[in-house]
């Protein structure tokens, strides 16, 4: 297993599609120099924007996180009402919404970009009152949606899971 974390150029969620594709291609080419047998794009934004661009470019499998995340959300949701949070780029791509609807057209999908979550996680402000207020502000959009499943569509977001859960509990 070879892990490549592009920490020098994060966050991807604020960059253009062209830049994300370029960065992701560079990372894949680096990994191919090390004779990998498969590439998993673990970044939700890179998966949403660059996976289709890259998936037929190489002889090895290149997979992302949108399909597995969507499948898990559908399995978990009893009400078929799913919330998606992610960077602006991930949410605007509608990758999760399109994938969930392709897998189960009966699901309702509600999305909210939460771009400030990335710098809060990077800063380590996990229990800070600013984090709580921002989470409450972002997640209030779900107050009348009756969702029972929330997809954290960014690898940074689980770091803030306590703040996210507390905000969801108050709506």
C-alpha positions as CSV (number, residue, x, y, z in Angstrom):
1,X,0.0,0.0,0.0
2,X,1.3,3.4,-1.0
3,X,-0.4,6.4,0.5
4,X,-0.1,9.8,-1.1
5,X,-1.6,12.7,0.8
6,X,-1.3,16.0,-1.2
7,X,-1.1,18.1,1.9
8,X,0.9,20.8,0.1
9,X,-2.1,21.7,-2.1
10,X,-5.1,21.1,0.1
11,X,-7.9,22.0,0.2
12,X,-9.0,20.9,-3.2
13,X,-12.6,22.0,-2.6
14,X,-11.8,25.7,-3.3
15,X,-9.9,25.0,-6.6
16,X,-11.2,24.9,-10.2
17,X,-12.2,21.7,-11.8
18,X,-9.2,22.0,-14.2
19,X,-6.8,22.4,-11.3
20,X,-8.3,19.5,-9.4
21,X,-8.0,17.3,-12.5
22,X,-4.4,18.3,-13.0
23,X,-3.4,17.7,-9.4
24,X,-5.2,14.3,-9.3
25,X,-3.5,13.3,-12.6
26,X,-0.1,14.3,-11.2
27,X,-0.8,12.2,-8.1
28,X,-1.9,9.2,-10.2
29,X,1.2,9.4,-12.4
30,X,3.4,9.5,-9.3
31,X,1.7,6.4,-8.0
32,X,2.0,4.6,-11.3
33,X,5.8,5.1,-11.1
34,X,5.6,2.8,-8.1
35,X,3.8,0.0,-9.9
36,X,0.6,0.2,-8.0
37,X,-2.2,-2.2,-9.0
38,X,-5.1,0.1,-8.2
39,X,-5.6,3.7,-7.3
40,X,-8.3,4.8,-4.8
41,X,-9.0,8.5,-4.9
42,X,-10.0,9.1,-1.3
43,X,-10.7,12.8,-1.6
44,X,-14.4,13.5,-2.2
45,X,-13.8,16.6,-4.3
46,X,-11.2,14.8,-6.5
47,X,-13.6,11.8,-6.8
48,X,-16.5,14.1,-7.8
49,X,-14.5,16.1,-10.3
50,X,-11.6,14.0,-11.7
51,X,-12.7,10.3,-11.5
52,X,-14.5,10.2,-14.8
53,X,-11.6,12.0,-16.4
54,X,-9.1,9.5,-15.0
55,X,-10.9,6.2,-14.9
56,X,-10.3,5.2,-18.5
57,X,-6.9,6.8,-18.7
58,X,-5.0,3.9,-17.1
59,X,-4.9,0.1,-17.4
60,X,-5.4,-0.3,-13.7
61,X,-8.6,0.3,-11.8
62,X,-9.1,3.9,-10.5
63,X,-11.9,4.2,-8.0
64,X,-13.3,7.0,-5.9
65,X,-15.4,7.4,-2.8
66,X,-18.7,8.7,-4.2
67,X,-20.3,5.4,-5.1
68,X,-19.4,3.6,-1.9
69,X,-20.5,6.6,0.2
70,X,-23.8,6.7,-1.7
71,X,-24.4,3.0,-1.3
72,X,-23.7,3.2,2.4
73,X,-26.1,6.2,2.8
74,X,-28.8,4.4,1.0
75,X,-28.4,1.2,3.1
76,X,-28.4,3.3,6.3
77,X,-31.4,5.5,5.5
78,X,-34.8,4.2,6.6
79,X,-36.7,7.3,5.4
80,X,-34.8,7.6,2.1
81,X,-34.0,11.2,3.1
82,X,-30.3,11.8,2.9
83,X,-28.2,14.9,3.6
84,X,-24.9,15.6,2.0
85,X,-22.3,18.0,3.3
86,X,-19.1,18.8,1.5
87,X,-17.0,21.4,-0.1
88,X,-18.6,23.8,-2.5
89,X,-17.0,22.0,-5.4
90,X,-18.2,18.6,-4.2
91,X,-21.7,19.8,-3.6
92,X,-21.9,21.8,-6.8
93,X,-20.8,18.8,-8.8
94,X,-24.0,17.0,-7.6
95,X,-22.0,13.8,-7.7
96,X,-23.6,12.4,-4.6
97,X,-27.1,13.4,-5.6
98,X,-26.8,12.0,-9.1
99,X,-25.2,8.7,-7.8
100,X,-27.8,8.2,-5.1
101,X,-30.7,8.9,-7.5
102,X,-29.1,6.5,-10.0
103,X,-29.0,3.8,-7.3
104,X,-32.4,4.5,-5.7
105,X,-34.6,7.1,-7.4
106,X,-36.9,7.2,-4.4
107,X,-34.3,8.8,-2.2
108,X,-34.6,12.5,-1.5
109,X,-31.2,14.2,-1.3
110,X,-30.5,17.6,0.3
111,X,-27.0,19.1,0.0
112,X,-25.2,21.9,1.9
113,X,-21.7,23.1,1.2
114,X,-19.7,23.5,4.4
115,X,-16.3,24.9,3.2
116,X,-15.3,26.4,6.6
117,X,-15.2,23.0,8.1
118,X,-11.9,22.3,6.4
119,X,-9.9,25.1,7.9
120,X,-11.6,24.5,11.3
121,X,-10.4,20.8,11.2
122,X,-7.0,21.9,10.0
123,X,-6.8,24.4,12.8
124,X,-7.8,21.7,15.3
125,X,-10.8,23.6,16.5
126,X,-12.8,20.5,17.3
127,X,-14.7,21.8,20.4
128,X,-14.3,25.5,19.8
129,X,-17.5,27.6,20.2
130,X,-16.8,29.1,16.7
131,X,-17.0,25.6,15.3
132,X,-20.3,24.9,17.1
133,X,-21.8,28.1,15.8
134,X,-20.6,27.5,12.2
135,X,-21.9,23.9,12.3
136,X,-25.3,25.1,13.6
137,X,-25.5,27.7,10.9
138,X,-24.6,25.3,8.1
139,X,-26.7,22.4,9.3
140,X,-29.8,24.4,10.1
141,X,-30.7,24.0,6.4
142,X,-31.6,20.4,7.2
143,X,-34.0,21.4,10.0
144,X,-37.2,20.8,8.0
145,X,-35.9,18.0,5.8
146,X,-36.4,15.1,8.2
147,X,-33.2,13.5,7.0
148,X,-32.0,10.3,8.8
149,X,-28.6,10.0,7.2
150,X,-25.9,12.5,6.7
151,X,-23.0,11.9,4.3
152,X,-19.8,13.7,5.4
153,X,-18.5,14.3,1.9
154,X,-15.1,15.5,2.8
155,X,-12.2,13.6,4.5
156,X,-11.8,16.5,6.9
157,X,-15.4,16.4,8.3
158,X,-15.2,13.2,10.5
159,X,-12.6,15.2,12.6
160,X,-15.5,17.5,13.4
161,X,-18.0,14.7,13.9
162,X,-18.8,15.7,17.5
163,X,-19.6,19.3,16.5
164,X,-21.6,18.1,13.5
165,X,-23.6,15.6,15.6
166,X,-24.3,18.2,18.3
167,X,-25.6,20.6,15.6
168,X,-27.7,18.0,14.0
169,X,-29.2,17.1,17.5
170,X,-30.4,20.7,18.0
171,X,-32.3,21.1,14.7
